[in-house]
Amino acid sequence: MSPNGLLPSGSVTAWMFALNLAATWYMVGLIWMVQIVHYKMFDRVGEAGFARYAADHARLITPIVLLPMSVELLSAVGLVWAAPPGSPRVVLGIGLALVGVVWLSTALLQVPCHNLLSRGFQPDVYGRLVQTNWIRTIAWTTRGALMLWLLLQQLLPAGR
């Protein structure tokens, strides 16, 4: 049992919560680095090498993001299904909805931009990529804040 008696240590729910928190915050850090540093430098690569650069970016970033995004999605579904004691299902549902926003934005907005950019630099597509990526950046940051709030609900004494 945890010190506050809410999440039994070693329980499936505790593991789901820990995996979800870790995957979410991994992605929060990564998305801010991509948004503020990596994407901002796409226009500095140069025309001659840009298509290869963009294709390499897509190939190399996929394994870095696919596993934590999948862990986050599966554990978010699990947490809605088996909510930790003291964790409002509505908050877990909002968190899962934010995961849905991230996946939909990725599939419908960012991946098509990356596919177009892999053919060569296009300023309008580049601008659309940077602007639409704010959807994921804001959704993951909000989700990270929700997960921290849920963690505090588990750690604070019951009388709060």
Stockholm file with secondary structure:
# STOCKHOLM 1.0

chainA/1-160         MSPNGLLPSGSVTAWMFALNLAATWYMVGLIWMVQIVHYKMFDRVGEAGFARYAADHARLITPIVLLPMSVELLSAVGLVWAAPPGSPRVVLGIGLALVGVVWLSTALLQVPCHNLLSRGFQPDVYGRLVQTNWIRTIAWTTRGALMLWLLLQQLLPAGR
#=GR chainA/1-160 SS CCTTSSSCTTCHHHHHHHHHHHHHHHHHHHHHHIIIIIGGGGGGSCHHHHHHHHHHHHHHHHHHHHHHHHHHHHHHHHHHHTCCTTCCHHHHHHHHHHHHHHHHHIIIIIHHHHHHHTTSCCHHHHHHHHHHHHHHHHHHHHHHHHHHHHHHHHHSCTTC
#=GC SS_cons         CCTTSSSCTTCHHHHHHHHHHHHHHHHHHHHHHIIIIIGGGGGGSCHHHHHHHHHHHHHHHHHHHHHHHHHHHHHHHHHHHTCCTTCCHHHHHHHHHHHHHHHHHIIIIIHHHHHHHTTSCCHHHHHHHHHHHHHHHHHHHHHHHHHHHHHHHHHSCTTC
//
